[in-house]
Amino acid sequence: METGLLEHNALSTAIEKLHDATAFYTAEPVVDQLLDMLSWPAGDSRLVDTSCGDGAFLDAALRRLLKAEPHISGSRIAHLVQGWEIHYFAAAEARARMARILVEHGHPTSEATEVAEAMVTHGDFLVQGPRVPTWDCVAGNPPFLRYAHLPEILRTEYERTLPDYSQGDMLHSFIDRCTLTLRPQGEIALVTSDRWLFAQCAAELRAVVGQRMGLHHLERLDCSSAFYRPKNRRAGQPPRIHPVAVVLREADQCDTALTRAPIYPEADDASYEGYRTLAEVANVRLAPWLGKHGLFVVDQATADAAGIDPSLLVPAVDTDNMKGGVLSAPTKFAIRTFRGIEPPPEVMRHLDANMHLLAKTKVRATQRWLPPEPFEKLNLSQPCLLIPRIAASLRPVRVPAGILPLDHGISIVTAGDSTLDQLEEALMRPESEAWVRARAPRLENGYFSLTTTLLRALPLKL
């Protein structure tokens, strides 16, 4: 009994934390927009919101059903409109909301309460929901939360019961489970984060769901107006995601297939036909990470105090040197070391005295003089273009030959018949910026995340 009580308390605490992290409810205009895209209500077609929160989608769905069937019985209502909610207080709010609507439409209070209880199930849909085709339409705003941030008791249960491909994020799990519970010719209309559509970690999810479903509609939403917070919580910022409205239907009814390939909500590939990719004309690589400055990266004073030979020092720059599209003069130096060759004693004394700056997992058991990402083979004889991985624009800065970019900035070195001037001009074109903005994961305050994989695929007008 005591163990059961402790487990219950731990689960309740975990659910409260989950609710606190994910309870961003959907604003009425977005709810109506998504429900308008469903073929519902229609005869005996059944609708469910698998994470109904305080009942925003159920509210609009119930009102539509009552308008379509003014004299509908309570039992039929509970059969055609259903919701699931893991959080007790939110489920109670949803039930009270349904009961109020039913009373407004002439149902006795006791009957309205009973019907509302039957409509909204208090439970964890991911592990307790049906695993056979049950509903014709799924509508809602499933939670977005990476498994790494889930309370342990919930994460353990989900990892035990749900398929691996759906475990990157709670959103992935809900999309997979919603698809499994959909009847033939069913439809799904959801508010989701955009990343499941293009992230590599969701590729298998897209492929599995795409065996049956296709993408019927995709539209970006304004994060600042698409959500609201439950009333029992303090006001806060919008969730740190970039939402889209997604409608999935049977694959043979859709123009856009769901596959492992990424889908970008605003991408227009047709405008770039015939362009050469950046990978065809340049080498695109990540600048090496040498660890915290003070170990393999030093300033002039540190190098002088240690007596390090200037021939072993390579001028280095990072994002701190990039301001307003201009590269400032380097004030840091990378210590050049080589595999199989122990450096001079003064270098070893400096490294040994400062090795604590490097995480223990990064310290090499042998050849400890090598940095986490050695750069000894990098050819620095050519100038390059440098772009930060976290950027507000695609604008590159030019790095002169002989200077080493650091800390995973993206460097671009010409490798074909195009000059660096031509590459820089092409990168600065509006169409290049537009291509990247349509595909790069969005971050806060207008920034986006760049990768070498993305930039290698960038089509350039040369």
Backbone torsions as a table, in degrees:
resi	resn	phi	psi	omega
1	MET	NA	-45.4	-178.9
2	GLU	-63.5	-41.8	178.5
3	THR	-63.0	-42.8	178.5
4	GLY	-60.9	-41.0	179.0
5	LEU	-64.6	-42.4	178.7
6	LEU	-63.1	-42.8	178.4
7	GLU	-63.0	-40.9	179.0
8	HIS	-62.6	-44.3	179.6
9	ASN	-64.5	-40.0	178.8
10	ALA	-64.6	-40.7	179.0
11	LEU	-66.9	-42.3	179.0
12	SER	-61.1	-42.3	178.1
13	THR	-63.9	-41.1	179.7
14	ALA	-64.2	-42.0	179.9
15	ILE	-65.3	-37.4	177.7
16	GLU	-63.5	-42.4	177.7
17	LYS	-65.0	-41.0	177.9
18	LEU	-61.2	-45.7	179.9
19	HIS	-62.0	-41.8	-179.4
20	ASP	-61.8	-33.7	-176.8
21	ALA	-84.8	-23.9	-169.2
22	THR	-121.4	-6.3	-171.9
23	ALA	-79.9	76.0	169.9
24	PHE	-114.3	104.9	-172.8
25	TYR	-85.3	159.0	-170.5
26	THR	-88.2	133.0	179.4
27	ALA	-69.5	151.2	-173.3
28	GLU	-56.4	-43.7	-179.6
29	PRO	-60.0	-35.9	179.2
30	VAL	-71.1	-39.7	176.5
31	VAL	-58.1	-49.2	-178.6
32	ASP	-63.7	-39.4	179.1
33	GLN	-59.3	-44.7	-178.5
34	LEU	-71.3	-42.2	179.5
35	LEU	-65.1	-31.0	177.3
36	ASP	-62.8	-23.4	-177.4
37	MET	-88.4	-2.7	178.8
38	LEU	-99.5	148.9	175.6
39	SER	-85.7	66.2	-174.6
40	TRP	-154.7	142.3	1.4
41	PRO	-75.7	151.7	-179.2
42	ALA	-159.2	103.0	177.8
43	GLY	59.2	-126.0	-177.8
44	ASP	-96.1	16.3	179.2
45	SER	-62.7	134.8	-175.7
46	ARG	-108.6	141.4	-178.6
47	LEU	-123.4	143.8	177.5
48	VAL	-139.0	145.7	165.4
49	ASP	-112.4	113.1	-171.0
50	THR	-81.0	-5.5	174.8
51	SER	-147.8	71.8	-161.5
52	CYS	-78.4	-9.7	178.9
53	GLY	56.6	-130.4	-179.6
54	ASP	-88.2	7.2	171.4
55	GLY	96.2	25.5	-178.3
56	ALA	-61.4	-47.8	179.2
57	PHE	-69.8	-39.9	179.7
58	LEU	-64.2	-37.1	177.8
59	ASP	-56.5	-54.7	-177.8
60	ALA	-65.8	-38.5	-179.9
61	ALA	-65.9	-43.7	-179.7
62	LEU	-62.7	-42.7	179.0
63	ARG	-62.3	-38.2	178.0
64	ARG	-66.6	-40.3	179.4
65	LEU	-65.7	-42.6	179.7
66	LEU	-65.8	-32.3	176.6
67	LYS	-70.7	-38.6	-179.7
68	ALA	-73.8	-33.9	-179.1
69	GLU	-131.7	80.8	-174.5
70	PRO	-58.2	-28.5	-175.0
71	HIS	-107.8	24.5	-177.9
72	ILE	-64.6	144.3	179.5
73	SER	-79.7	159.9	178.9
74	GLY	-62.5	-39.6	-178.7
75	SER	-66.5	-35.5	178.7
76	ARG	-70.7	-38.1	176.5
77	ILE	-57.7	-49.8	-177.9
78	ALA	-65.4	-23.2	178.0
79	HIS	-80.0	-35.5	-172.5
80	LEU	-91.3	-25.1	-178.8
81	VAL	-126.9	120.9	-178.0
82	GLN	-139.6	156.9	177.3
83	GLY	-142.9	153.5	174.0
84	TRP	-123.1	142.7	177.8
85	GLU	-152.3	127.5	-176.2
86	ILE	-78.2	-26.2	-174.7
87	HIS	-92.0	123.8	-172.6
88	TYR	-59.6	-48.5	-176.7
89	PHE	-64.1	-41.7	178.5
90	ALA	-63.9	-41.1	177.5
91	ALA	-61.8	-40.3	177.9
92	ALA	-64.1	-39.2	176.8
93	GLU	-62.4	-44.0	-179.8
94	ALA	-63.0	-42.9	178.8
95	ARG	-63.1	-44.2	178.8
96	ALA	-62.2	-37.3	179.0
97	ARG	-65.4	-43.4	178.3
98	MET	-64.3	-41.8	-179.5
99	ALA	-62.3	-41.3	179.3
100	ARG	-61.5	-42.4	179.9
101	ILE	-63.7	-43.0	-179.6
102	LEU	-64.6	-40.3	177.2
103	VAL	-63.6	-41.4	177.3
104	GLU	-57.7	-29.7	-178.2
105	HIS	-98.2	19.7	169.8
106	GLY	94.8	3.3	178.6
107	HIS	-80.6	137.9	175.9
108	PRO	-58.0	149.6	-175.5
109	THR	-57.8	-44.1	-178.2
110	SER	-63.8	-41.8	178.8
111	GLU	-67.3	-41.8	-179.8
112	ALA	-60.6	-41.6	179.0
113	THR	-64.2	-42.1	-179.6
114	GLU	-65.5	-42.3	179.4
115	VAL	-65.6	-42.6	179.7
116	ALA	-61.4	-39.0	177.1
117	GLU	-60.8	-39.8	-179.1
118	ALA	-73.5	-29.1	-178.3
119	MET	-71.9	-40.4	-172.4
120	VAL	-109.3	117.2	177.4
121	THR	-94.1	125.1	173.9
122	HIS	-86.7	105.2	-177.8
123	GLY	-178.4	172.0	-179.6
124	ASP	-92.7	103.4	-176.6
125	PHE	-58.5	-35.6	-175.2
126	LEU	-62.4	-33.1	-178.1
127	VAL	-113.7	-20.2	-176.9
128	GLN	-109.5	-14.4	-178.2
129	GLY	-68.8	161.0	-179.1
130	PRO	-62.5	148.6	-179.8
131	ARG	-113.9	20.5	176.2
132	VAL	-127.3	157.4	179.2
133	PRO	-55.1	122.3	-172.6
134	THR	-130.3	-37.9	-174.2
135	TRP	-120.1	158.8	178.5
136	ASP	-97.5	-25.6	-179.8
137	CYS	-137.2	136.4	171.9
138	VAL	-118.7	126.8	177.7
139	ALA	-133.4	143.0	177.8
140	GLY	160.8	-169.5	-178.1
141	ASN	-134.2	79.7	-176.5
142	PRO	-65.2	153.6	-177.3
143	PRO	-67.2	145.6	174.3
144	PHE	-110.6	112.0	177.1
145	LEU	-159.9	125.3	179.3
146	ARG	-65.6	145.8	180.0
147	TYR	-58.0	-32.4	-179.2
148	ALA	-61.4	-22.4	-178.3
149	HIS	-100.9	1.1	179.1
150	LEU	-74.0	144.7	169.4
151	PRO	-56.1	143.3	-170.3
152	GLU	-57.5	-40.9	-175.5
153	ILE	-64.4	-34.7	177.1
154	LEU	-76.5	-43.9	-179.4
155	ARG	-60.0	-42.0	-179.8
156	THR	-61.3	-42.9	-179.3
157	GLU	-67.9	-41.8	-179.9
158	TYR	-67.1	-40.3	179.0
159	GLU	-66.4	-27.8	179.6
160	ARG	-77.6	-33.4	-169.3
161	THR	-109.2	-19.4	-173.8
162	LEU	-106.5	152.8	-178.4
163	PRO	-65.3	150.5	-175.9
164	ASP	-56.8	-40.4	-174.0
165	TYR	-67.3	-13.8	-178.9
166	SER	-104.5	11.9	-171.9
167	GLN	-101.9	8.2	178.5
168	GLY	-71.7	-35.5	-174.9
169	ASP	-151.9	151.5	177.0
170	MET	-57.9	-34.9	177.9
171	LEU	-57.9	-42.8	179.0
172	HIS	-60.0	-42.7	-179.1
173	SER	-63.2	-43.4	-178.9
174	PHE	-67.1	-41.9	179.2
175	ILE	-60.6	-43.7	179.5
176	ASP	-63.7	-47.4	-177.5
177	ARG	-68.4	-36.6	177.6
178	CYS	-62.4	-40.7	179.1
179	THR	-63.4	-40.1	-178.8
180	LEU	-65.0	-30.4	-175.9
181	THR	-94.9	10.1	-177.6
182	LEU	-91.3	134.1	176.2
183	ARG	-73.5	165.3	175.9
184	PRO	-55.6	141.1	-177.4
185	GLN	66.4	21.2	-179.9
186	GLY	-77.3	170.0	-177.5
187	GLU	-134.6	149.1	176.7
188	ILE	-128.5	127.4	177.5
189	ALA	-128.2	112.7	-172.3
190	LEU	-134.9	152.6	161.4
191	VAL	-91.2	123.5	-179.4
192	THR	-135.3	163.5	166.0
193	SER	-67.7	149.0	-178.4
194	ASP	-73.9	-18.6	-167.0
195	ARG	-70.1	-25.8	180.0
196	TRP	-65.5	-19.1	-178.6
197	LEU	-77.8	-24.7	-176.7
198	PHE	-131.5	-12.6	-178.0
199	ALA	-67.3	140.5	179.2
200	GLN	-62.6	-34.3	-178.7
201	CYS	-67.2	-13.7	178.2
202	ALA	-106.7	9.7	-176.3
203	ALA	-60.9	-44.9	-179.1
204	GLU	-68.6	-36.3	175.3
205	LEU	-58.5	-48.0	178.8
206	ARG	-58.6	-42.3	-178.7
207	ALA	-64.5	-42.7	-179.0
208	VAL	-67.2	-49.5	179.0
209	VAL	-62.7	-36.4	-178.3
210	GLY	-69.3	-12.3	173.9
211	GLN	-63.9	-22.2	179.5
212	ARG	-121.7	-43.1	-171.2
213	MET	-105.0	154.2	173.0
214	GLY	-125.7	173.0	-178.1
215	LEU	-94.4	109.9	-179.2
216	HIS	-88.5	-37.1	-177.7
217	HIS	-147.9	140.6	177.9
218	LEU	-146.2	126.8	-176.4
219	GLU	-150.5	134.9	176.2
220	ARG	-71.5	147.0	176.8
221	LEU	-117.1	155.1	176.4
222	ASP	-82.9	113.5	-175.6
223	CYS	-60.2	-31.0	-175.7
224	SER	-72.8	-18.8	-177.8
225	SER	-123.0	-3.6	-176.4
226	ALA	-82.4	-17.9	-172.7
227	PHE	-128.1	159.7	167.0
228	TYR	-140.8	159.1	-179.5
229	ARG	-90.8	148.2	173.4
230	PRO	-61.5	148.7	-171.3
231	LYS	-65.5	-23.6	-177.5
232	ASN	-83.6	7.8	-179.4
233	ARG	-117.0	157.1	176.6
234	ARG	-68.3	149.1	177.3
235	ALA	-61.6	142.1	-179.1
236	GLY	-146.3	-179.2	179.1
237	GLN	-75.8	158.9	174.5
238	PRO	-59.9	156.2	-179.7
239	PRO	-60.8	149.2	-176.2
240	ARG	-84.5	58.3	175.7
241	ILE	-135.7	172.0	178.8
242	HIS	-121.4	101.1	-167.4
243	PRO	-80.7	152.8	173.5
244	VAL	-135.8	153.1	170.1
245	ALA	-93.5	125.8	-174.9
246	VAL	-125.3	131.7	172.2
247	VAL	-122.5	123.2	177.7
248	LEU	-109.4	137.1	174.4
249	ARG	-133.9	175.8	176.7
250	GLU	-52.7	138.9	-171.1
251	ALA	-56.2	-35.5	-177.5
252	ASP	-72.7	-4.9	177.9
253	GLN	-102.7	3.1	-172.1
254	CYS	-121.7	146.3	176.5
255	ASP	-82.2	-26.2	-177.2
256	THR	-107.2	118.4	179.7
257	ALA	-83.0	148.8	171.3
258	LEU	-95.1	117.8	179.3
259	THR	-137.5	-174.2	175.5
260	ARG	-65.4	-22.2	-178.5
261	ALA	-66.6	144.2	179.9
262	PRO	-69.1	149.8	174.9
263	ILE	-121.6	126.5	-179.0
264	TYR	-110.6	125.1	-172.3
265	PRO	-56.3	-32.5	-174.5
266	GLU	-116.9	15.7	-174.7
267	ALA	-75.7	143.8	177.1
268	ASP	-133.9	88.9	-176.1
269	ASP	-70.5	-28.4	-175.1
270	ALA	-61.1	-32.1	-177.4
271	SER	-69.7	-12.3	-174.2
272	TYR	-113.6	12.5	-179.9
273	GLU	-61.5	134.5	179.2
274	GLY	89.7	-8.1	178.3
275	TYR	-77.3	152.2	174.4
276	ARG	-90.3	142.5	179.5
277	THR	-80.4	158.9	178.8
278	LEU	-60.3	-34.7	-179.9
279	ALA	-64.3	-24.1	-179.5
280	GLU	-76.7	-20.4	-172.9
281	VAL	-123.7	-1.5	-176.3
282	ALA	-153.4	158.2	169.0
283	ASN	-92.5	125.2	-178.9
284	VAL	-115.3	121.8	-175.5
285	ARG	-145.4	158.4	174.8
286	LEU	-82.3	134.5	173.4
287	ALA	-67.6	145.2	-175.7
288	PRO	-68.4	149.8	172.1
289	TRP	-102.7	122.8	-174.9
290	LEU	-108.2	9.6	-179.8
291	GLY	93.4	-177.4	-178.9
292	LYS	-62.3	139.4	-179.7
293	HIS	-63.3	141.5	-175.2
294	GLY	117.7	-14.6	179.8
295	LEU	-108.6	-82.4	177.8
296	PHE	-88.9	-12.3	176.2
297	VAL	-119.2	123.2	-174.2
298	VAL	-134.8	160.7	171.1
299	ASP	-90.8	175.5	-175.1
300	GLN	-63.8	-38.7	-178.1
301	ALA	-64.0	-41.5	179.1
302	THR	-65.3	-42.5	179.5
303	ALA	-63.0	-41.8	179.9
304	ASP	-65.7	-42.7	-178.8
305	ALA	-63.9	-33.9	-179.6
306	ALA	-82.2	-13.1	-179.0
307	GLY	73.1	29.9	-178.6
308	ILE	-76.3	131.5	-179.9
309	ASP	-60.1	128.8	179.6
310	PRO	-55.5	-26.1	-179.8
311	SER	-67.2	-16.4	179.2
312	LEU	-96.9	4.0	-178.1
313	LEU	-107.3	127.8	179.2
314	VAL	-112.3	121.8	176.8
315	PRO	-55.3	137.9	-173.8
316	ALA	-136.6	150.1	178.6
317	VAL	-135.0	155.0	173.7
318	ASP	-139.9	-165.1	-175.9
319	THR	-64.2	-22.5	176.8
320	ASP	-63.5	-23.0	179.8
321	ASN	-88.0	-1.9	-176.2
322	MET	-107.8	107.9	179.2
323	LYS	-133.0	120.4	176.3
324	GLY	60.0	33.0	179.0
325	GLY	78.6	9.5	-179.3
326	VAL	-119.5	138.0	178.6
327	LEU	-96.0	122.7	176.7
328	SER	-80.7	163.4	-178.7
329	ALA	-63.3	139.6	-179.3
330	PRO	-66.3	138.5	175.9
331	THR	-119.2	0.8	-179.8
332	LYS	-117.0	158.8	179.4
333	PHE	-136.6	137.8	173.7
334	ALA	-93.2	135.3	178.0
335	ILE	-82.7	118.2	-178.1
336	ARG	-83.5	122.1	175.6
337	THR	-126.1	166.3	-172.8
338	PHE	-133.0	145.0	175.8
339	ARG	-62.5	135.4	175.0
340	GLY	77.0	-0.5	-179.6
341	ILE	-127.4	110.6	179.2
342	GLU	-69.2	133.0	-178.5
343	PRO	-68.2	170.8	177.2
344	PRO	-58.9	158.0	-176.6
345	PRO	-55.0	-38.6	-177.8
346	GLU	-65.0	-34.2	176.5
347	VAL	-69.1	-44.3	-179.8
348	MET	-63.0	-39.8	178.5
349	ARG	-62.0	-42.5	178.1
350	HIS	-62.9	-46.5	-178.2
351	LEU	-64.4	-45.5	-178.8
352	ASP	-63.8	-35.8	-179.2
353	ALA	-72.0	-20.5	-175.1
354	ASN	-120.6	10.0	-177.7
355	MET	-62.6	-18.9	177.6
356	HIS	-64.0	-17.5	178.7
357	LEU	-72.6	-14.0	-179.1
358	LEU	-102.4	135.3	177.3
359	ALA	-56.0	143.3	-176.2
360	LYS	-57.4	-32.9	-179.2
361	THR	-69.5	-16.7	-178.9
362	LYS	-97.4	-11.1	-180.0
363	VAL	-75.4	129.1	-177.1
364	ARG	-80.1	137.8	177.9
365	ALA	-67.6	-34.6	174.9
366	THR	-125.2	157.8	-178.7
367	GLN	49.5	53.3	-175.9
368	ARG	-64.8	-8.5	179.0
369	TRP	-79.1	-5.1	177.7
370	LEU	-87.1	135.7	178.6
371	PRO	-71.7	170.0	179.6
372	PRO	-54.4	-37.3	178.3
373	GLU	-130.1	92.6	-176.5
374	PRO	-59.7	147.7	-179.0
375	PHE	-123.4	13.9	-173.3
376	GLU	-58.7	-28.8	-175.8
377	LYS	-95.1	-1.7	-179.9
378	LEU	-69.3	133.7	177.1
379	ASN	-89.3	111.2	-178.6
380	LEU	-104.3	19.0	-175.6
381	SER	-78.2	-12.1	179.4
382	GLN	-114.1	148.0	171.9
383	PRO	-67.6	160.3	179.2
384	CYS	-139.3	168.4	171.5
385	LEU	-102.9	137.9	-176.6
386	LEU	-121.0	130.5	178.6
387	ILE	-127.4	130.7	176.9
388	PRO	-65.9	150.0	176.1
389	ARG	-70.0	-31.4	174.2
390	ILE	-108.1	111.8	-170.3
391	ALA	-139.5	155.5	174.1
392	ALA	-97.2	-12.7	177.0
393	SER	-154.8	173.0	-179.5
394	LEU	-88.3	4.6	-174.0
395	ARG	-61.4	119.0	179.2
396	PRO	-90.5	163.7	168.9
397	VAL	-118.4	150.2	-178.0
398	ARG	-90.8	131.7	178.5
399	VAL	-110.2	121.2	-178.9
400	PRO	-62.9	159.8	175.5
401	ALA	-59.6	147.3	177.9
402	GLY	88.0	-3.2	179.7
403	ILE	-110.1	134.3	-176.2
404	LEU	-96.8	117.9	170.4
405	PRO	-70.4	147.0	-175.9
406	LEU	-123.5	170.1	164.3
407	ASP	58.3	43.2	170.5
408	HIS	65.8	23.2	163.9
409	GLY	-64.8	159.9	-177.8
410	ILE	-100.2	117.6	-179.5
411	SER	-104.4	144.0	-176.7
412	ILE	-127.1	120.2	-179.7
413	VAL	-120.2	131.6	-179.0
414	THR	-61.2	141.4	-177.5
415	ALA	-141.7	21.9	-178.8
416	GLY	-148.9	-145.7	-176.4
417	ASP	-89.6	2.7	178.8
418	SER	-97.0	138.7	178.1
419	THR	-80.2	166.2	177.7
420	LEU	-64.1	-34.0	176.6
421	ASP	-61.6	-43.1	-180.0
422	GLN	-66.2	-40.2	177.7
423	LEU	-63.6	-43.3	179.9
424	GLU	-62.1	-43.8	179.3
425	GLU	-62.3	-41.6	-179.8
426	ALA	-66.2	-40.0	178.8
427	LEU	-65.1	-29.2	-177.1
428	MET	-83.9	-6.0	-179.4
429	ARG	-67.9	146.1	179.6
430	PRO	-57.7	-35.2	-178.2
431	GLU	-68.7	-30.3	175.7
432	SER	-68.8	-44.2	177.2
433	GLU	-60.3	-43.2	-179.1
434	ALA	-64.1	-40.6	-179.9
435	TRP	-61.3	-45.5	-179.2
436	VAL	-66.8	-44.7	-177.9
437	ARG	-62.8	-29.2	179.5
438	ALA	-76.8	-14.3	-172.7
439	ARG	-123.9	-25.9	-177.8
440	ALA	-75.1	138.1	175.9
441	PRO	-57.0	132.0	-178.3
442	ARG	-82.4	144.0	176.8
443	LEU	-118.4	-164.8	-178.9
444	GLU	-80.6	156.0	170.5
445	ASN	58.4	34.6	175.2
446	GLY	83.3	2.9	178.6
447	TYR	-86.8	159.5	174.2
448	PHE	-138.5	163.0	-176.0
449	SER	-102.3	127.0	-179.1
450	LEU	-108.8	148.4	175.7
451	THR	-132.3	159.5	176.2
452	THR	-63.9	-36.4	179.8
453	THR	-60.5	-44.5	180.0
454	LEU	-65.4	-47.7	-176.0
455	LEU	-68.3	-31.3	177.0
456	ARG	-62.7	-29.2	-179.2
457	ALA	-87.6	-3.4	-177.1
458	LEU	-63.8	120.5	176.9
459	PRO	-78.4	133.7	-176.0
460	LEU	-117.8	140.9	173.9
461	LYS	-92.2	101.5	-175.6
462	LEU	-111.6	NA	NA
